[in-house]
């Protein structure tokens, strides 16, 4: 059965006027005119079919109906106000769920999260990893970091970082293994691949090297595993610049060649447009963009991110 309730504005005007026993003070509290309060009270009385105020010369009194109604309306507005405030607090604090690729989380995002927690201790991040695009209508995710061309229809999409590809290896590999002075020397080394094996072929084509077999060598599903294998001295990896900056800065990996291949892909912050108005999601997005700017500019010090 449908509830036949008076308009909410009329109830708010009644509650304020009954509390102050004054249309003037109620109008000031609600930031409306006295005439507007009077209009809302009349609307309520018309809906009820009875007066709620007795208007005297210089005073305002509640009728029996008004006295009966006031405690219930006051309590109901308090309950609604508390519920709305709880929602706002939840949107400013609590759990924020972010999904991204496993490799990006392990090598770039997680090492920086201490700075986010320091800046926003009220927000509890939940990081979920998946290479699949997220369906925001079907899963409980607030924001995603994705890798691609930036084409996610009907969503807010903002470029985070571009990247480039170049070979890397452990310093010890050069000390103990065959020389690695030119790209042609790669034929004497193990090539390490992520799941985009075509990248090695593209890099070798770009430097004009045709004698190296770009297909040989072990493969790993995630780029962070390729980086780990390279750090162990298992071979030469074609690294993604965003994912190896810390390893390079710490000296765990080195670049044997200067040439870097620019890619057509980039990292993007992706979320529903409505989420940009939510304080938690907005705070994390803005933090991500600042961190990405530091990362791309090269001015971030490894000491700031070391555990």
MIBA-152923 format. One record per residue (C-alpha): residue in one letter; z, y, x. Coordinates in steps of 0.02 Angstrom, whole numbers, plus 50000, padded with zeros to 5 digits. Layout:
  r      w      v      u
  a      Z      Y      X
...
This chain:
  r      w      v      u
  x  50000  50000  50000
  x  49946  50168  50073
  x  50083  50294  50111
  x  50064  50459  50019
  x  50143  50575  50146
  x  50133  50765  50155
  x  50030  50840  50297
  x  50118  50834  50466
  x  50104  51023  50491
  x  50193  51051  50326
  x  50333  50934  50379
  x  50350  51022  50548
  x  50358  51192  50463
  x  50488  51129  50340
  x  50596  51052  50478
  x  50595  51211  50582
  x  50628  51325  50433
  x  50768  51212  50369
  x  50850  51206  50540
  x  50843  51395  50562
  x  50855  51439  50376
  x  50724  51569  50419
  x  50535  51574  50402
  x  50530  51708  50537
  x  50622  51606  50669
  x  50524  51449  50621
  x  50361  51544  50645
  x  50417  51603  50817
  x  50464  51425  50869
  x  50299  51353  50808
  x  50199  51499  50878
  x  50119  51538  50710
  x  50134  51680  50586
  x  50268  51690  50453
  x  50129  51683  50323
  x  50070  51518  50398
  x  50244  51444  50383
  x  50258  51504  50204
  x  50088  51425  50166
  x  50140  51258  50241
  x  50303  51257  50142
  x  50207  51291  49981
  x  50089  51148  50026
  x  50239  51033  50047
  x  50318  51089  49883
  x  50152  51063  49792
  x  50140  50889  49865
  x  50319  50846  49814
  x  50309  50933  49647
  x  50475  51020  49676
  x  50546  51165  49780
  x  50634  51131  49945
  x  50697  51308  49973
  x  50786  51434  49866
  x  50726  51606  49918
  x  50862  51738  49899
  x  50858  51924  49937
  x  50901  51913  50123
  x  50933  51729  50140
  x  50851  51559  50131
  x  50940  51406  50062
  x  50891  51225  50045
  x  50880  51155  49870
  x  50956  50985  49832
  x  50785  50908  49866
  x  50771  51003  50030
  x  50945  50947  50085
  x  50899  50767  50045
  x  50733  50778  50138
  x  50787  50873  50294
  x  50886  50736  50387
  x  50746  50609  50365
  x  50610  50731  50422
  x  50715  50788  50570
  x  50744  50609  50626
  x  50561  50561  50601
  x  50499  50707  50707
  x  50626  50664  50842
  x  50562  50484  50845
  x  50380  50541  50855
  x  50421  50668  50991
  x  50509  50534  51094
  x  50364  50413  51072
  x  50237  50543  51128
  x  50344  50588  51279
  x  50356  50404  51327
  x  50166  50393  51321
  x  50150  50547  51430
  x  50277  50478  51555
  x  50182  50313  51558
  x  50022  50407  51595
  x  50105  50505  51736
  x  50197  50357  51812
  x  50210  50168  51808
  x  50073  50043  51846
  x  49896  50098  51893
  x  49772  49954  51908
  x  49630  49976  52032
  x  49495  49847  52068
  x  49383  49842  52220
  x  49297  49723  52341
  x  49405  49609  52446
  x  49337  49674  52612
  x  49357  49857  52565
  x  49536  49827  52508
  x  49585  49730  52664
  x  49507  49842  52797
  x  49503  50018  52724
  x  49610  50040  52568
  x  49771  49942  52597
  x  49805  50014  52771
  x  49808  50189  52692
  x  49912  50152  52537
  x  50076  50200  52621
  x  50018  50381  52617
  x  49981  50369  52431
  x  50152  50294  52394
  x  50234  50433  52493
  x  50140  50566  52394
  x  50160  50479  52224
  x  50315  50368  52222
  x  50313  50372  52032
  x  50151  50270  52026
  x  50151  50082  52055
  x  49979  50029  52115
  x  49912  49858  52069
  x  49761  49814  52176
  x  49643  49682  52108
  x  49497  49617  52212
  x  49330  49557  52148
  x  49148  49578  52198
  x  49094  49579  52016
  x  49068  49740  51919
  x  49213  49774  51802
  x  49195  49787  51613
  x  49322  49921  51571
  x  49311  49876  51385
  x  49368  49698  51416
  x  49493  49706  51559
  x  49647  49812  51587
  x  49585  49913  51737
  x  49605  50101  51760
  x  49485  50134  51903
  x  49366  50041  52019
  x  49291  50067  52192
  x  49118  49989  52196
  x  48976  49969  52320
  x  48796  49997  52269
  x  48666  50127  52219
  x  48785  50221  52104
  x  48705  50162  51943
  x  48841  50119  51817
  x  48786  50186  51647
  x  48909  50273  51530
  x  49043  50284  51665
  x  49105  50423  51779
  x  49029  50387  51950
  x  49073  50487  52107
  x  49015  50448  52284
  x  49159  50406  52398
  x  49076  50362  52565
  x  48910  50312  52639
  x  48899  50188  52781
  x  48790  50127  52923
  x  48765  49959  53008
  x  48783  49919  53193
  x  48830  49769  53302
  x  49010  49748  53360
  x  49100  49620  53465
  x  49266  49589  53550
  x  49283  49668  53723
  x  49320  49497  53795
  x  49152  49431  53739
  x  49065  49545  53862
  x  49183  49497  54002
  x  49165  49309  53979
  x  48995  49284  53899
  x  48812  49320  53938
  x  48761  49502  53963
  x  48737  49612  53810
  x  48649  49764  53879
  x  48496  49769  53765
  x  48461  49704  53589
  x  48354  49566  53667
  x  48514  49495  53743
  x  48574  49450  53568
  x  48470  49291  53580
  x  48603  49224  53697
  x  48746  49262  53577
  x  48805  49194  53410
  x  48762  49309  53265
  x  48895  49324  53129
  x  48837  49357  52950
  x  48916  49413  52788
  x  48835  49367  52622
  x  48698  49496  52651
  x  48611  49398  52791
  x  48455  49507  52777
  x  48548  49650  52863
  x  48532  49573  53037
  x  48344  49557  53014
  x  48331  49737  52956
  x  48432  49801  53106
  x  48327  49701  53231
  x  48166  49763  53151
  x  48230  49942  53162
  x  48257  49927  53351
  x  48091  49838  53375
  x  48166  49672  53428
  x  48062  49522  53374
  x  48123  49384  53491
  x  48296  49363  53416
  x  48315  49238  53273
  x  48403  49341  53140
  x  48440  49190  53030
  x  48546  49088  53149
  x  48734  49093  53156
  x  48880  49060  53037
  x  48903  49156  52875
  x  49057  49218  52783
  x  49072  49272  52602
  x  49171  49430  52639
  x  49140  49562  52772
  x  49323  49566  52825
  x  49307  49382  52876
  x  49157  49426  52984
  x  49259  49564  53066
  x  49403  49443  53097
  x  49283  49317  53176
  x  49211  49452  53288
  x  49385  49508  53343
  x  49421  49328  53391
  x  49268  49326  53504
  x  49169  49204  53396
  x  49010  49306  53410
  x  48926  49472  53372
  x  48943  49543  53197
  x  48834  49671  53111
  x  48974  49785  53055
  x  48987  49905  52910
  x  49052  50069  52980
  x  49179  50099  52842
  x  49258  49929  52868
  x  49275  49930  53058
  x  49335  50106  53097
  x  49514  50049  53126
  x  49463  49900  53234
  x  49353  50013  53340
  x  49487  50147  53355
  x  49615  50017  53408
  x  49497  49940  53536
  x  49492  49769  53452
  x  49303  49788  53435
  x  49173  49884  53533
  x  48993  49939  53500
  x  48875  49869  53633
  x  48730  49979  53570
  x  48721  50156  53503
  x  48589  50128  53369
  x  48652  50123  53188
  x  48550  50078  53035
  x  48576  50191  52885
  x  48597  50097  52720
  x  48543  50142  52544
  x  48710  50088  52473
  x  48873  50184  52464
  x  49050  50166  52399
  x  49087  50247  52231
  x  49238  50285  52123
  x  49199  50219  51949
  x  49297  50235  51787
  x  49278  50279  51603
  x  49259  50467  51576
  x  49420  50472  51475
  x  49521  50405  51622
  x  49485  50563  51722
  x  49604  50655  51604
  x  49745  50532  51638
  x  49866  50599  51771
  x  49888  50433  51861
  x  49703  50396  51877
  x  49664  50576  51923
  x  49796  50576  52060
  x  49728  50417  52138
  x  49547  50476  52126
  x  49589  50641  52211
  x  49687  50550  52347
  x  49541  50429  52376
  x  49419  50573  52396
  x  49532  50660  52523
  x  49553  50499  52623
  x  49365  50468  52620
  x  49333  50644  52684
  x  49452  50613  52829
  x  49372  50445  52863
  x  49193  50510  52864
  x  49237  50664  52967
  x  49312  50554  53103
  x  49468  50662  53120
  x  49590  50531  53056
  x  49702  50465  53194
  x  49737  50280  53206
  x  49922  50320  53230
  x  49929  50386  53053
  x  49874  50218  52980
  x  49951  50094  53100
  x  50086  49986  53019
